[in-house]
Amino acid sequence: TALFYYFNRYSDQPERILDILDKCFESTPWEAESIVNELWRHYPDIMKERMSKWITSENENKRALSFHGMENIANSDPNFIMEFISDAIDDNTIEVQKKITHILTQVARSNPIIVFPYIREWLVESDEKRVKTIWVSMKKLANIIIQRNRNEQSQEFVLLTQQTIEDWKNDENEKVSYMGEKLFRIIRR
């Protein structure tokens, strides 16, 4: 609760809050995630700058935390998120990979036209580990479009996801076409 006290006390001083978090994020993970989420909502420019430093940390928990709440800018700055993910896509830690999968799914749902070209590029240049990370995200997206509640989904998202899968299925790159074939089997069930 002390962390929330500081957050409320210095709510108009995000740099100060981030300095405090920098010292105690590992001992208060839930509180740190909540505060980072709020900071992304209220101070996205400051968060972009600070999280760009955190993602290069040797501390895997700090790298994972840098993604938390980033979905708050999925509509306003998807290109920043995709470049951020590009810098971290090959991170070896499970926690960072989970965060990448989560945020990638969120951004793709709101901006598929921006996200899918990045993912294709990552696939072309991928190793087996990266393919697995991308597969988890793309499988989630494919499953989303076949859910019964399609009226709750953006038509643009559904159509672009289907078209991307179709295009990838016929892609000249072996990794991309293999991913397209696997995804096509999901959406054609």
Secondary structure, 3 states (H helix, E strand, C coil): CHHHHHHHHCCCCHHHHHHHHHHHCCCCHHHHHHHHHHHHHHCHHHHHHHHHHHCCCCCHHHHHHCCCCHHHHCCCCHHHHHHHHHHHCCCCCHHHHHHHHHHHHHHHHHCHHHHHHHHHHHHHCCCHHHHHHHHHHHHHHHHHHCCCCHHHCCHHHHHHHHHHHHHHHCCCCHHHHHHHHHHHHHHCC
